[in-house]
Structure formats: C-alpha cells, structure tokens
C-alpha cells in the first residue's frame, strides 16, 4: 500500500476516491517512564521512553490506516495527516487520516 502526505502519487494517476480512512491508537504512560520523565525534567534532555512509545503508537496507527484502506479496496492513501490529543490524564491518542484512492 502506498501512502503519502502529498495529494498525488508521482507517476500514478488517481482514478477514483474511495473515501476517508483513519487509524488511531490511545497510549497510556507507564510508571517507569513517568519516573524517568520526572528526572529528565530536572536535568533536561530527550525522554527516550516517551519517544519510543510515541513512535510505536504512530507506526500502529499507520498500520490501522493501511488496513482500513485495504478493506475498502484502495490502492493508496494520499494527503495523510497526523494529530494528537489528550484523552484523559496520563493518556494520549495519535490519529492518522487520509483519503483512500484507486489508481489507474
């Protein structure tokens, strides 16, 4: 499955729009990560535990986007965007969305 933040796929022609597809994941913090984040907040620097957690969540959201597009019979997803939001204290959502399309 091709997916892109651009509105077109170079060298490909879009023949039909299938519809909007999404993929999301809600991730909660781990107590160990919170302790390390607190320490990093004092001394500064990257909080690698959170970076890894969000990277894994982003990858899972993309997998779910691709699965949704595949189920709709799409060949590609264009115009993908990411958004995040706080769901409740200690958890956040990463959502990816885009337009599923058929290619000629």
C-alpha positions as YAML, in Angstrom:
chain: A
units: angstrom
residues:
- id: 1
  name: UNK
  ca: [0.00, 0.00, 0.00]
- id: 2
  name: UNK
  ca: [1.35, 3.39, -0.98]
- id: 3
  name: UNK
  ca: [0.67, 6.19, 1.48]
- id: 4
  name: UNK
  ca: [1.85, 9.76, 1.25]
- id: 5
  name: UNK
  ca: [1.41, 13.19, 2.77]
- id: 6
  name: UNK
  ca: [1.18, 14.58, -0.77]
- id: 7
  name: UNK
  ca: [-2.10, 14.87, -2.66]
- id: 8
  name: UNK
  ca: [-0.83, 12.78, -5.57]
- id: 9
  name: UNK
  ca: [1.47, 9.83, -6.15]
- id: 10
  name: UNK
  ca: [4.27, 10.68, -8.61]
- id: 11
  name: UNK
  ca: [3.97, 8.62, -11.78]
- id: 12
  name: UNK
  ca: [0.48, 7.41, -10.85]
- id: 13
  name: UNK
  ca: [-2.95, 8.68, -11.80]
- id: 14
  name: UNK
  ca: [-5.84, 8.58, -9.35]
- id: 15
  name: UNK
  ca: [-8.90, 7.02, -10.95]
- id: 16
  name: UNK
  ca: [-11.33, 7.19, -8.00]
- id: 17
  name: UNK
  ca: [-11.63, 8.40, -4.45]
- id: 18
  name: UNK
  ca: [-12.67, 5.59, -2.13]
- id: 19
  name: UNK
  ca: [-13.15, 7.75, 0.96]
- id: 20
  name: UNK
  ca: [-11.61, 8.96, 4.18]
- id: 21
  name: UNK
  ca: [-9.69, 6.39, 6.21]
- id: 22
  name: UNK
  ca: [-8.28, 6.64, 9.71]
- id: 23
  name: UNK
  ca: [-6.08, 4.77, 12.09]
- id: 24
  name: UNK
  ca: [-5.66, 5.59, 15.75]
- id: 25
  name: UNK
  ca: [-4.22, 4.34, 18.99]
- id: 26
  name: UNK
  ca: [-4.59, 5.54, 22.58]
- id: 27
  name: UNK
  ca: [-1.43, 5.13, 24.59]
- id: 28
  name: UNK
  ca: [-1.07, 5.46, 28.34]
- id: 29
  name: UNK
  ca: [2.02, 6.29, 30.31]
- id: 30
  name: UNK
  ca: [4.00, 3.66, 32.18]
- id: 31
  name: UNK
  ca: [5.00, 4.41, 35.78]
- id: 32
  name: UNK
  ca: [8.66, 3.67, 34.97]
- id: 33
  name: UNK
  ca: [8.56, 6.12, 32.10]
- id: 34
  name: UNK
  ca: [6.94, 8.73, 34.35]
- id: 35
  name: UNK
  ca: [9.74, 8.42, 36.89]
- id: 36
  name: UNK
  ca: [12.40, 8.81, 34.19]
- id: 37
  name: UNK
  ca: [10.47, 11.73, 32.65]
- id: 38
  name: UNK
  ca: [10.44, 13.44, 36.03]
- id: 39
  name: UNK
  ca: [14.20, 13.07, 36.33]
- id: 40
  name: UNK
  ca: [14.74, 14.32, 32.77]
- id: 41
  name: UNK
  ca: [12.53, 17.29, 33.61]
- id: 42
  name: UNK
  ca: [15.09, 18.27, 36.22]
- id: 43
  name: UNK
  ca: [18.25, 17.81, 34.16]
- id: 44
  name: UNK
  ca: [16.82, 18.28, 30.65]
- id: 45
  name: UNK
  ca: [17.23, 16.14, 27.56]
- id: 46
  name: UNK
  ca: [15.23, 13.74, 25.45]
- id: 47
  name: UNK
  ca: [12.85, 11.40, 27.22]
- id: 48
  name: UNK
  ca: [13.62, 8.32, 25.15]
- id: 49
  name: UNK
  ca: [10.94, 6.17, 26.76]
- id: 50
  name: UNK
  ca: [8.25, 8.57, 25.56]
- id: 51
  name: UNK
  ca: [9.90, 8.96, 22.15]
- id: 52
  name: UNK
  ca: [9.84, 5.18, 21.68]
- id: 53
  name: UNK
  ca: [6.27, 4.92, 22.97]
- id: 54
  name: UNK
  ca: [5.01, 7.57, 20.55]
- id: 55
  name: UNK
  ca: [6.98, 6.13, 17.65]
- id: 56
  name: UNK
  ca: [5.41, 2.70, 18.24]
- id: 57
  name: UNK
  ca: [1.97, 4.28, 18.56]
- id: 58
  name: UNK
  ca: [2.46, 6.19, 15.28]
- id: 59
  name: UNK
  ca: [3.51, 3.01, 13.48]
- id: 60
  name: UNK
  ca: [0.47, 1.14, 14.83]
- id: 61
  name: UNK
  ca: [-1.84, 3.98, 13.76]
- id: 62
  name: UNK
  ca: [-0.36, 3.80, 10.23]
- id: 63
  name: UNK
  ca: [-0.90, 0.01, 10.16]
- id: 64
  name: UNK
  ca: [-4.54, 0.56, 11.08]
- id: 65
  name: UNK
  ca: [-4.90, 3.26, 8.38]
- id: 66
  name: UNK
  ca: [-3.49, 0.89, 5.76]
- id: 67
  name: UNK
  ca: [-5.75, -1.93, 6.98]
- id: 68
  name: UNK
  ca: [-8.81, 0.33, 6.68]
- id: 69
  name: UNK
  ca: [-7.81, 1.39, 3.17]
- id: 70
  name: UNK
  ca: [-7.17, -2.22, 2.14]
- id: 71
  name: UNK
  ca: [-10.59, -3.28, 3.43]
- id: 72
  name: UNK
  ca: [-12.14, -0.56, 1.25]
- id: 73
  name: UNK
  ca: [-10.28, -1.80, -1.82]
- id: 74
  name: UNK
  ca: [-7.94, 1.18, -2.12]
- id: 75
  name: UNK
  ca: [-4.55, 1.13, -3.83]
- id: 76
  name: UNK
  ca: [-3.12, 4.11, -1.97]
- id: 77
  name: UNK
  ca: [-3.81, 6.75, 0.67]
- id: 78
  name: UNK
  ca: [-2.99, 10.36, -0.11]
- id: 79
  name: UNK
  ca: [-2.94, 13.51, 1.96]
- id: 80
  name: UNK
  ca: [-2.24, 11.73, 5.23]
- id: 81
  name: UNK
  ca: [-2.01, 13.85, 8.36]
- id: 82
  name: UNK
  ca: [-1.27, 13.10, 11.99]
- id: 83
  name: UNK
  ca: [-2.97, 14.55, 15.01]
- id: 84
  name: UNK
  ca: [-2.61, 14.00, 18.73]
- id: 85
  name: UNK
  ca: [-4.89, 14.73, 21.65]
- id: 86
  name: UNK
  ca: [-5.09, 14.09, 25.37]
- id: 87
  name: UNK
  ca: [-7.89, 11.64, 26.14]
- id: 88
  name: UNK
  ca: [-7.57, 11.73, 29.91]
- id: 89
  name: UNK
  ca: [-4.84, 12.36, 32.45]
- id: 90
  name: UNK
  ca: [-1.96, 10.04, 31.63]
- id: 91
  name: UNK
  ca: [-3.02, 9.00, 28.13]
- id: 92
  name: UNK
  ca: [-2.95, 10.42, 24.63]
- id: 93
  name: UNK
  ca: [-4.24, 9.49, 21.20]
- id: 94
  name: UNK
  ca: [-2.36, 9.51, 17.93]
- id: 95
  name: UNK
  ca: [-4.59, 9.52, 14.87]
- id: 96
  name: UNK
  ca: [-3.61, 9.38, 11.24]
- id: 97
  name: UNK
  ca: [-6.12, 10.11, 8.49]
- id: 98
  name: UNK
  ca: [-6.12, 10.47, 4.74]
- id: 99
  name: UNK
  ca: [-8.01, 9.86, 1.52]
- id: 100
  name: UNK
  ca: [-8.08, 6.30, 0.18]
- id: 101
  name: UNK
  ca: [-7.86, 6.20, -3.62]
- id: 102
  name: UNK
  ca: [-7.84, 3.77, -6.55]
- id: 103
  name: UNK
  ca: [-5.00, 4.15, -9.05]
- id: 104
  name: UNK
  ca: [-5.18, 3.60, -12.82]
...
